[in-house]
C-alpha cells in the first residue's frame, strides 16, 4: 500500500507539497506593513467532491473525497488488473494488460479528470478564504498554519493582514489568475492600502507568471514579491512525463529506479520481480501509464501544463494538444508558454518599477528518479534549480563546475557558491536570490531558517539584498528541525529537573541550552544541528521520555541478501526479463 501510494504520487509529481511544520515563536510585536497574500503550493488546499445537490460526497469510510491526496481503491485496482496480469505472465506477452492499466489509471483518479476547457468534470470545489486569517474559523486557521507555518509572520504583522489564496491545483490557470488579480484589488480596498506583499510558493509561482503577463498593471499594486522555491520554469519531472521521458533506459529501469523509490530489500525485490515480465511488455506498461497520466488526465489540466518547462513545451504540445480535442486547452497553454518565456523580463520590469523581488532556491538534491533527466539537473528533488533560481548555472548534485569555469556575469561580486556547484551570477536576480544546500523541496517548511527568512523579506522596510543581511548569506544550508522544535524540546523543557539525579539534571539543561542556541542561528552548520538533536534525544531516552531507535533486524538481514541477488541478476542478465533471449540484453 505504501509503495502504491508513493509511486503514484511521485509519478504524478504530486510530491510538491512543502510538508507541515511550525516555526518557533517570537515576541508578538506587530509592525506597520502592507497586507500579505500567501499563494500556496501544489495540493495545499481543501478541494472536495460535492453531489448535484451541492452536498459533500463521502466515501464508504465517511471521509470526504479529495484530489490531493487522490483516493486509491486498492481492491478495485486489483480486481481490474489481476486477470490480465496473470494471463500476461503465463503467456509472457500482453494479454490485455497494457490497456487494462490505462483504463485502471483513469478509473483510479476520477477527480483528476478535466473537460475540454480545463475545468474538473466532477463537482470538485475548493474552499477559499476571501477574508484575512483573523476572520477564519479555528479549523481554517489550523489548516492554514499546518500547511504554511507563518505563525511568526502573524505575530509581527497581525492575522488581519494575512490572506491565504487557495486554489484547485488541478484547476484552470486562467481562472485562478483572474481570482488572484481580484483578490489583490479586494485586499487593497479592505485595508485602504496602495500595495500588497505576495509570497508565491512552488506552484504558486506559475500564477505570478500569468499575473505579470496578463495584467501588467498589477505592478503598481505590488510592494514586494517573495518567490519561495517557485516553479517559474516548471519542473523537470512534469516535463519528462509530458514528453514520455520516463526512466526506462537499462540501468534506470532494471537497477536504479525502484531501489530509489523504495529503499532497502523491497526495492531490490521489485527489481527481481519486474523480470517476470518480458522487456517489451515492461516498456509497454510504462508507456501505458504515461499515456493515461499525460494523455488522458493532465493534458487537460492547464495548471499542470504550467509546470511543463518551456524547453519541453513544444515537443509536449505536439504529442498531446494537436488532436482536435484540446483546442481550448491549446489556446490557454500557448498563452501561458509566452508568459513563462517572458517571466524573467516581466520580473525585472516589476523590479524596475519599484517592486522588491526576492527568490529562495534549494539545490544539491537529485530529482526523483522517475524522471528520465534525473541525472542531468541539480534540483531540490522536485524542481530543477534553473527554475527556482531564475537561471543560475550549476553542476550536477555534489559536482562542482569545471576547474576552468569562471563566473559568467557581474564579476564585481563573488556569486559562486563555496562548493563551486552554483554560479548565481547568471540568474536574473543575483543580488536577491538565496540558496539553501541539501534542502529537499517537500521539507522546506520544516526549515526554520528559510521560514524566518521569508518573514524577514516580507516585512523588510528597505530593499534588502544578499550583501545587506550577513545573518542570511546568499549560500546557506538547509535543515529539518520540526521534530526538535515541536516534540523533543517541549518535552525536555517540561521535565522537572529538581526530581532528577544531579548529573542527569545537568546534562538535560546542557542539551536544552545547546538546542536553543542552535535554533537561534540563521547560518546553518549541519554538524551543529545533528549534534544538538542527537544530544537531546540521548538524554530523553535515558530519562525514559522517548524510546531509543530500534534497528530493523529484518532489514539488516534481508537488505544485503536481496541487494546481492539484484546485483547478480543485473550482471548476469542485464536489462531483460527471465524469459527474454540473451540478445535482448543489448536491445
C-alpha positions, 0 to 999 in steps of 0.5 A: 500500500505504501509503495502504491501510494508513493509511486503514484504520487511521485509519478504524478509529481504530486510530491510538491507539497512543502510538508507541515511544520511550525516555526518557533515563536517570537515576541508578538510585536506587530509592525506597520506593513502592507497586507500579505497574500500567501499563494500556496503550493501544489495540493495545499488546499481543501478541494472536495467532491460535492453531489448535484445537490451541492452536498459533500460526497463521502466515501464508504469510510465517511471521509470526504473525497479529495484530489490531493491526496487522490483516493486509491481503491486498492481492491478495485485496482486489483480486481481490474488488473489481476486477470490480465496480469496473470494471463500476461505472465503465463503467456509472457506477452500482453494479454490485455494488460497494457490497456487494462492499466490505462483504463485502471489509471483513469478509473483510479483518479476520477477527480483528476479528470478535466473537460475540454476547457480545463475545468474538473468534470466532477463537482470538485470545489475548493474552499477559499478564504476571501477574508484575512486569517483573523476572520477564519474559523479555528479549523481554517486557521489550523489548516492554514498554519499546518500547511504554511507555518507563518505563525511568526509572520502573524505575530509581527504583522497581525492575522488581519493582514494575512490572506491565504489564496487557495486554489484547485491545483488541478484547476484552470490557470486562467481562472485562478489568475483572474481570482488572484488579480481580484483578490489583490484589488479586494485586499487593497480596498479592505485595508485602504492600502496602495500595495500588497506583499505576495509570497508565491510558493512552488506552484504558486509561482506559475500564477505570478507568471500569468499575473505579470503577463496578463495584467501588467498593471498589477505592478503598481499594486505590488510592494514586494514579491517573495518567490519561495522555491517557485516553479517559474520554469516548471519542473523537470519531472512534469516535463519528462512525463509530458514528453514520455521521458520516463526512466526506462533506459537499462540501468534506470529501469532494471537497477536504479529506479525502484531501489530509489523509490523504495529503499532497502530489500523491497526495492531490490525485490521489485527489481527481481520481480519486474523480470517476470515480465518480458522487456517489451511488455515492461516498456509497454506498461510504462508507456501505458501509464504515461499515456493515461497520466499525460494523455488522458488526465493532465493534458487537460489540466492547464495548471499542470501544463504550467509546470511543463518547462518551456524547453519541453513545451513544444515537443509536449504540445505536439504529442498531446494538444494537436488532436482536435480535442484540446483546442481550448486547452491549446489556446490557454497553454500557448498563452501561458508558454509566452508568459513563462518565456517572458517571466524573467523580463516581466520580473525585472520590469516589476523590479524596475518599477519599484517592486522588491523581488526576492527568490529562495532556491534549494539545490544539491538534491537529485530529482526523483528518479522517475524522471528520465533527466534525473541525472542531468539537473541539480534540483531540490528533488522536485524542481530543477534549480534553473527554475527556482533560481531564475537561471543560475548555472550549476553542476550536477548534485555534489559536482562542482563546475569545471576547474576552468569555469569562471563566473559568467556575469557581474564579476564585481561580486563573488556569486559562486557558491563555496562548493563551486556547484552554483554560479548565481551570477547568471540568474536574473536576480543575483543580488536577491536570490538565496540558496539553501544546500541539501534542502529537499523541496517537500521539507522546506517548511520544516526549515526554520531558517528559510521560514524566518527568512521569508518573514524577514523579506516580507516585512523588510522596510528597505530593499534588502539584498544578499550583501545587506543581511550577513545573518542570511548569506546568499549560500546557506544550508538547509535543515529539518528541525520540526521534530526538535522544535515541536516534540523533543524540546517541549518535552525536555523543557517540561521535565522537572529537573529538581526530581532528577539525579544531579548529573542527569539534571545537568546534562538535560539543561546542557542539551536544552541550552545547546538546542536553543542556541542552535535554533537561534542561528540563521547560518546553518552548520549541519554538524551543529544541528545533528549534534544538538538533536542527537544530544537531546534525544540521548538524554530523553531516552535515558530519562525514559521520555522517548524510546531509543531507535530500534534497528530493523533486524529484518532489514539488516538481514534481508537488505544485503541478501536481496541487494546481492541477488539484484546485483547478480541478476543485473550482471548476469542478465542485464536489462531483460526479463527471465524469459527474454533471449540473451540478445535482448540484453543489448536491445 
